[in-house]
Amino acid sequence: MLKLKLMSNSLFRTKKISSILSEGGDDSHGGGGLKRVLTVRDLTFFGIAAILGAGSFSSLGGAVFNGGPGVIVLFIITAIACAFTAFCYSEFASRIPVAGSAYTYAYASFGELFAWIIGWALIMEYSIGNIYVAFSWSDYFTSFLSKIGLHVPHWLCTSYAEAKAAVANSGNPDDIDAWNNAPLLGSLRIILDLPALVINALITYLVYRGIKESRNFSNVMVMLKMAVVALVILVGGYFVFSNGLTVNWTPANEQGVHSFMPNGFSGVMAAVAGVFFAYIGFDAVSVLAEESKNPQRDLPKGMIYSLVICTVVYILLSLVLSGAVHYSKFSGVGDPLAFIFEKDNLNVGWMQFFVAIAAVVAMTSVLLVFQMGQPRIWMSMSRDGLLPPVFQKIHPKYKTPSFSTIVTGLVVGLPILFTDKTFVLDFTSIATLFAFVLVCGGVLLIPPKEKQPGKFHLPYINGQVIFPVIIFGAIALIVVFAKQYFPAMFNFDFSGNADYMQGKISFMDAATPNISLIIFWLMAIILAFAAFIKKYSLIPLMGLITCLYLLTGMTKSNWAWFLGWLAIGLVVYFLYGYKKSKLALGESTAPVTEQHDGSDYLKKFED
């Protein structure tokens, strides 16, 4: 009975920061840890490498189609949410400079169960997200090969799922060709995205070999990528103004009304998954804590610098894209930066070639950063007993989490054979937003610390009055200036529902309330009262509320898949982690590769 009670209590038992710090690898102690070689510049470049990739070169087209030129408003909102979140990540990183990212931070604030949930959710950000990037890399790579006269058979550069869907829905002609001309193995068509599989294998090998090699490769990729993106902005911007295309910034919608947001704000919000996916990656910098020379100073700078740089780039790219071509033409466009320079648009053939090169470079650097992030999260979970000990194994020569890196390569590579880009995009964005919510909420729960030289310190702004004023002020403004907002949220207007007007269906059957928005406003009001009572800091409160708002843009199918994934994770946890957790059993959580007691490490990093 006592043992059962202890295990039950362990679900929400938090780890002390001093205990987490004692687990961090350090080269000065027997060489068993990870190599500390990364500087502020390296971390900033890693952040840019992760952020400026598949979002800008692929999902940006769909975002412009949904939101029109007004999609830059969503980029700004998302950037603000990410900025608040970056401050919260920085606060945790300055206190807990070890690998693990949001998983480790959740363990220190919410406890073991939430730590497992966030660790499981992060698999969707890093591993599942990399599947989308691998697909996009393949698209641009094969496009580049075709421009130089090399053509890969369609059945070797698309996924089975996409080809099958194209045939059923009269979709992409290339995918239909892949289905019709694929070789047969019995009755099974051999259709696979070979370039995506190959690049995943090569990146896995590079990450396995070491952080120093990965750093040098990433830095070169980022410099090349930024140079070509700058060229796209300059050349595209020149043609937008010289050809008088600025009228596209206020296009006419289907009703003939000219507007910056032709599909309304609801159309802008429909682009949440694509826009937020464009920002996924800045938090990956926090995973590299144990390989940073001065993590408590450099990690926050790396995250914030990369976020600011990429936000400016995204806003400029959105303006160039929506100005160069009417927003409605971006439907189904997977290579928007190359698309605007096609013959029927700006007609700049040489830029199409450069964009193809830039896209391949961009995708490669994103694959690299995400492929580095996932093994280090699994390593941290293994240290806590939530995964088998083999996941924390560090290669004696390369000083990398070797087994975890190989497993990550398999987790990314195998689904490439049977999934597609659309599913992966939605799946990844909702998981990352969920992680951000827990990080911002976690900062509210940890005790404040005194400001110390050489360490990042989250400024304390008392939200006791300011935050409730923001929330209730927003409600008041909506009631006055957008009177239909709340009735529409609860769907109280059934005048257009003929079945309801004729009495064929009941009030409950006719009502289709927006559950996400209702939960958001309830949470906002609860947080406002909590801020007033607890005097919570304003920055994490704003990070929490903005991330919660972005979650309202996710569809029901997004939520269904996400909750299903979490359910699978809980089954895995209770079958293994719940019983093996070192914290629950009262065991030491020191990693198997470390022989020292951590006292001198604590002296260096303890708050």
N, C-alpha and C positions, 0 to 999 in steps of 0.2 A: 504493500500500500504506500509506504514511504517512498519507494523507488518510483512508483507511478506518479506520485505527487511531484517529485523532483523533476521527472521528465516533462510533466505538464507545465511546471513553472518555467522550464528551460525554453519553451516556445517563445516567450517574450523577454527572456533575460538578455540584457545588453552586455557587450564586451567593453571593458574599461579601455580607454585610449592608451594607457600605459601598457596594457597587455598586447594591444595591436601593434604598438611601436616596437615591442621586443621581438616581434616576429619578422619585421622587415629585414630583407637581406642587405648585407653591407660587405663590400669587398675587403674591408680592413680586418675582417674576422675570419681568417682561414680560407678565404676565397670561395666560400660555398654559395654566396649570393649572386645577384645579378650585377652586371657591370654598370657603374655610375659614370656615364660619358655624355649625357645630354645637357646642353646649355639652353638659355632662354631662346636663342635663335633657332636651335634645333626643335624645341617644343612648339614654337610658333609655326615653323614650317610643317611640322607634323599635323598641327591643327588645320592649317590651310590645305594640306594634302588631303585630309579627311573631309573637310567641308566642301571645298571647291572641286566638285567631281561630277558624280552621276546626277546630282540635283540640277546643276547649271547646264550640263550637256545633254540631259535627257528629260527629266520630269518637268523642267521649266516650260516646255512647250505646252503640256497639258494644263499647267497652272495659268498661262496666259490665255488659253482658249476658254477656260472657265471664268476667269476674273477680268479679262480684258486688261487695258493699261492699269486699271485700279488694283491689279494684283500686287503692285508695289506697296500698297497700304498693308496688305497681309504680310509682305516681307518685313515691313517696319514693325508691325505688331509682333511677329514671330521673333524678330531680332531683339525687341525689348524683353520679351519673355525669356529668350536665351541669355540676354545680358544679366538679368536678375538671377537666373539659374547659374550662370557662370560665377557670379559673386558667391553664391552658396557653395558651389563646387570648390571655389578657391578657399573659402573658410575651412571646409573639411580637409582640403589638401594641405593647408598650412598646419593643421593640427595632427593629421594622420597621413604623413608622407610615405605611404606604402601602396603597393599594387592592390587592385580590387575595385577602384572607382566607387560607384554608387552602392555596390554590394557591401563593401567595407564600411561606408558611411552609415548605411542603414543598420548594420550590426551594432554600431556605437550609439544609435539614437532610438530606433524602434524595437530592436531585438531580433532574435534568431529567425522566427517565422517570416517576418518581413524581409530580412536579409536574404533568405532563400528565395522568396518570391521575386525580389528585384534581381538577384543573380540569374534566376531562370528567365526573367523578362529580358535581361541584357543579351541573352543568347539570340533573341530576335533582332536586336540592334546590330550586333557585330557579325554573327554568323549568317543569320537569315538575310540581313541587309546586304551582306557581301554577295549573296546569290544574285540580287538585282544588279549590283555593280558589275559582276562577271558577265551577265547577259548584255548589259549596255556596252561593256568593253568589246564584246564580240561583235555587236552591231557596227560600231565605229571601225573596228579593225578590219572587218570584211569589206566595209565601204571604202576604206583606205586602199585595200588591196585591189578592189575593182577599178579605182582611179589610176592605178599603175598597170592595169592590164591583167591582173591575176584574179580569177573568179573561183570562189569556193562553191561547190554544189550546195544548193539551198538546204538539202536534207542533212548537211553537216554543219550548218550554222544557225539552226533554230531549235527550239525545244519541241518535244513531241506534243505537249499540251497545247502550245500555240498553233502548231500546224493542224491539229485536230479541230480546234475551235475555229480556225480560219475557214476550213471546209464546211463546217456546220453553219457558219454565219456569213458566208461569202466575204471573208475578210481580206487580209493582206495577200496579194497575188503571189508573192515570193513564198509565203507559208503554204499556200495551196499547191504551188509547184513542188515544194518539198514533200508534201503528202502524196501527190500523184506519181512522183518519180523516185521515191525512196526505194532502195532494195528491200527485198522481203526475206525474212528468216522464218520459213513456214508461213504463217498468216500474220506475223508481226512485222510492221514496217520499222526499218532501222532509221530513226530520226534522232539526232542528238546535236547539241551545240558544242562541237569539238573545240573551237577556240576558247570558249568559256572554261572548259575542263582543263585545257592546257595552261592557261594563265593562272588558274587556281593552284595547280601543281607547282608551277614555277615560283609563285609568291610564297607558298608554304615552305618551299625549300630555302628561299632567301631568308625568311623569318627564322627558320630553324637554325640557320648558320650563325646568326648573331645580330645584336642590336646595332653595333657599329656599322656593319655592312648595310643594314636596313636604313640607318640614319643617312649615310652618304648618298645612297640611291634616292631616297625620298627628297633630300635637299635639291639635288639636280633636277628631279622631276618637277618640283614646285617652281623653281626658277623658270624652266621652260614653259610651264603651264601659265604662269602669271604673265609672261611676255606675250604669248599668243592671245590670251584673253584680253589684255590691254589693246592689242592690235584689232581685235573684233570690235571692242567698244569705240575705238578711234575711227576706224574705217566705216563701221556701221553708222555711228553718230554723224559722221561727215555726210553720208548719203541721205540720211533722214532729213537733215537741214537743207542740203543743197538741192534735193529733189522736191522740197516742199511737202514732205510726208508727215509733218507734225500734226496734220489733221487726223491721223490715225490714233492720236492720243485721246480724241473725243469722238469715237466711231458711232455710227448709227446702229441701233439694235434692230431686232425683228420688227418692232413697231415704228421704226424710222426716227426714233428719238436719239439725239446725240448726247453721249454721256461718257465720263471718265470710267464709270462702272456700268457698262452696257447691260450686264446681267444682274445689276443690283448688288447689294452687299452679300446677299445669299449666294450669288455666283462666285464672289470673292472667297467666301468661306468654304465653298465646295472645293477649293484648291488647297485646303489645309494639308492634306496628306502629302501632296507633291512639294509644296513650299517647305513644310517642316522637314521633309526628307532632305531638302537642300542644306539644312543646317545640322543634320545629324553628323557628328564627328568631333565637334569641339570638345565634348566631354571625354573623348578617347584619350586626350592628353593626360588626364588624371590617372589613367591606367599605368602610365610610364613613371610613376613616382619613384620606384626603387632603382630606376636607371637614370635619374636626374642628379646632377652634381649638387644642386642646392634646391631640393623640391619645395621647401616651405616658402622660398622667395620666387623661384622660377616658374613653378606650375601655374600659379594664378596669372602671372604675366603672359605666359604662353597661351592660355585659354582666352584671355581678354583681347590680346593683340590680334590673334587669328580671327576671332569673332568680329571685331570692328572692321578689319580689312575685308573680310568676305561679305559683310553686310553692304558696304559701299559698292563692291563689285556686283552683287546681285541686283541692287537697285538700278545701277547703270545698265546692266545687261537687260533687265526687264523693260526699261525705257527704250533701248535700242530695238529689241525684238518687237514690242508692241507698236513702235513707230515705223519700222521698216516694212511690216506686213500687217494687214488687217487681222485683228485678233481671231476672227472666225476661221481663218485658214490654217490655224495650228491644230485642228482636230486630227488626232492620231499621228502627229509628227513626233518621231522619237529622236530626231537630231536637229533641234530648233536652231542652233547656232550656224549650222551648215545650210539649213533650209532658207534662211533669209538672204543668202548670197546666190541662190539658184537662178537660172536664166529667167524664170517668170517673175522673179522678185527684184532684188538689187542687181542681179546679173554681174557678179564679180567671181569669175571662175577660180582665179588663183587663191581667193580667200577660202573657198570650199576645201581646197587641198590642205591649207594650213590648219583649218578647224579640225579636219580629220586627224591630223597629227596631234593637235592639242588634246583632242578627246581621248585618244589612246593613252597619252601621257597622264592625263588627269585621272582616268579610271584606274590606271596602274598604281598611282600613288594612293588612291583611296583604298584599293584592295590591300595594299601593304599595311596601312595604319589599322584598318579593322582586323586584319589577320593577326596583327600584333596584340590587339586589345583582348580578344576572347581568351587566349591561353592564360593570360595573367589574372583574369577573373576566376577561371577554373582553378588556378594555382592557389588563390586566396581561399576559395571555398574548400579546397582539399586540406589546407592548413587547419581549418576549423572542424574537420571531420565530416563535412557534409558531402564530400566526394571521396572516393578511394585515394589512398596516399600516393598512388602512382601519378596523379595529376599534378603534384607539387614537385615532381622530379626535375632537377636542373641538370642540364648536360655538363659534364665535367670540363669539357674543352670550350664549347661555345657560350656557356653561361646563359642559356635560354631554357624556358620550360619546355623541354623537348617533347615529352609524351602529349602534353596538352596542345602543342602546336600541330602535331600530326593528326590528333583527333579533330581539331578545328578544320584542317584541310579536308577531312572526310565529311564533316558535317556540312561544309559549304559545297563540296564537290558532288556528293551523291544526289541531293535534291535537284541539282541542275538537270538531271536526267528526266524528271517528271513534273516540274513545276513551271510557272511562267512569271513574267515581270510584274503584271498588275497585282496579282495576289501578294507577292513579296513586298511591294511598295506599301500597301495599306497595312500589312501585318507589322512591318518594321516601325512605321511612324507612331502607331498607337502605343507600342511597347516602350519606345524611347520617351514619349511624353509622360507615361506612367512613372518611369524612372525619375524624370525631372521633378514630378510632383512630390515623390518621396524624399528626394534630396532637399528641396526647399522646405518641406515640412520638418525634416530631420534637424535642420539648423535651428528651428524654433525650440526644439526639445533639449539641445545640448546646453550646458551652462556657459555663461559668458566668460571671456578670458581677458586678461590685461594685455594692452598693446606692448609688443616686444620688438626691439630693433631687428631688422633683417627678416621679419616674418610678415606675411599678409595679415591684415586685420580688417574684418568686415565692419564698416562704420555702423554704429548703432544710431538709428533714427527712431525715436519713440513713435510707434504706430497707434498708440492708445486713442488719439483723437483723429489723426489724419486718415487712417484706413477706414474707420466707420463713415467718415465724411465722404470719402471717395465712393464707397459702396452705396450708401443711402442717397448720395447726391446723384449717382448714375441712375438709380431707380427713379428718382424724382424727375430727372431730365427725360427719361424714356416715357414716363407717364404723361408728361406735358407735350413733348414734341414728337413722340412716336406712339400714339394712343393705341394702335392696333397690335403692338409688339406682344404684350402679355396675353391679350385675348387669343392671338394667333398661336402663342406658345401652348395654351391649353386647348386650342381649337374650339372656341366657343361659337364660331360663326359657321353654321351649317346650311346657309342659304343656297349654296351651290350643290348641295347633296340631295338629289331628287328622291332617293329612297327614303331618306329621313323625313323630307317634307311631306311625303305621301304616307308616312307612318309604317313603312315596310320594315324599317330597322329601328332599334332603340337608340337612346342618347349615348349609351356606353359603346354601342357598336359603331356609331358615327364618329365618336371622339377619337382622335389620333394625336394625343398630346406629345410634345417634344420632350421626351423623358430626360435627355441629356441637358437641355437648357433648364428644366425644372430643378434637377439635382444641382446644377451649377449655382443657381440663385439661392437655393437653400444653403449650400455650402458657403457661399459668399456672406450671407447673413450670419451664419454661425461663426465664421471667422471674424466678422466685424465685432460681435459681442466678445469673443475670446480675446481679440486684440485689446479691447477696452478694459477687460478684467485683468489680463496677464501682462499688459504693456509690451506686447511682442514688437520685435524690430520690424521696421517697415519694408526693408529690402527683401527678405525671404517671404514676407506676406505677399508682396507684389509678384514675386516669382511664382508663388503657389497659385495665386488667383489667375494670372495670365496663362499659365500652363493648363489649368483647369478649364479655362475658356476655350483654348485651342482644342481640347478634347471633345468639346460639343460639336465640332465639325466632323467627327468620325461617324461613319454610318453604322447601322445595326449589324451588318455583316462583319464589319471590323471588330465590333465588340464581341460578337459571337465567337469568332475565331480566337480572339485574344483570351476570353474567359475559358474557352476550351483548352488553350495552351496552358493556362495557369492551373487548370484542373489536373492535367497530365503531370505538371510539375509537383503539385501537392502529393500526388500518388507516389512519385519517385522519392519525395522527401520523407514521407512517412514509412516507406519501405526500407530506406537506407539512412538518410541523414538524421532523422528523428532518433534512431537508435544509436548511431555512431558519433553523434555530435560530441566533441570534446568538452564544450562548454556545459552541455546538459549533464554530462557524466562527471564534471568537475576535474577533468584532466588538463594537463598543460597543453597549450596550443602552439608551442614552439615548433617551427618547421623542422623536418627531419634532416635538412641539409645544414643546419646551423648547430655548432658545438658550444658556442659561448652562451652566457646567461643573459646577455642583452643589457647589462647594467650600464656599460659605457655608451651604448647606443641611446639608452634612455636619457643619460646625462646630456647627450647632444640634442635630442629632439623633444624631450618632455616639456609640456606646457608649464 
